[in-house]
Amino acid sequence: MQKTDIIRDVTEILKNKFNVQVEEIEHISLLDPAIGMLPRDLFTLFFDLESKYDIKFVERFDYIDELIDIVYQKIIR
């Protein structure tokens, strides 16, 4: 799996499940008021990604680019 696949998956989940459209992913906080996600939405995304990729998070994951990097690092192991 390529990082571009994860970017596509995460941005599709954000769009379809949370109605969040992102054009730029670099260091954008999902909790930024301009994005509009609530902390509970972040937990839902957290569990969706854990389930989709069969991974466990222990890191901070409120920035989109960091979230994608974390998923990518965990699945290439």
N, C-alpha and C positions, 0 to 999 in steps of 0.2 A: 504494500500500500504506500502510495506517495503522499507527501504533505499536502499537495494540491487536492487530493481526495478528501482529506480531513477538513481542509478549508471549505470545500464544497458542502460536505455533510453538516458542519457546524453552522455555516451561514444559512443553509436550507432549514435546519431545525429552528434557528432564530427567526427566520421569516415565517415559516409555516405554523409554528407552535406559539410564538410570542409576538408575532407581527412586528418584528424588529428587522429593518432593512439596513444593512451596513455596506458602505462602499469601501471603506478603509478599515483594515483590521489591526494595524500597527498601534499598539499601546492604547487601545480604546477600552475604557472600563465599562463593563456591562452594567455597572451600578450608576454610571453617569446619568444625571437627570435627562440629558438629551437623548439617551438611548431608551429610557423609560422602563427598564426592568426593575422588579422588586427583588429583595433578597430571597423571597420564597421561589421566585422564578429561577434564580441562580441554582437553588437546590434541585429543582426539577431538571434543569439542564444537566447538572452534575450527575444525577442518577440516570438520566437518559444516555449520557455518554459512557458512563461506567457499564451500563447494560449493553450498549451497541458494540463497544470495543472490548468487553470483558477485561476491564482494568479497574484499579482502585486509586482514588485521588487522596493525596495527603498534602498537596501543595496548594498555594493560593491560585485561584483560577478565575478572578473577576476581570482580567484583561483578555480580550479575544486572542491576541497573538500568543500570549503565554499559555492559554488554554490549549490552543492548537499545538504548540510545541510540546506540552506535557503529554497530550494524547499520542502524538507522533513518537516521542521518545519511549513511551510505554509499549507501543505495539511493534516497534522494530526490534525489541529485545529478543 
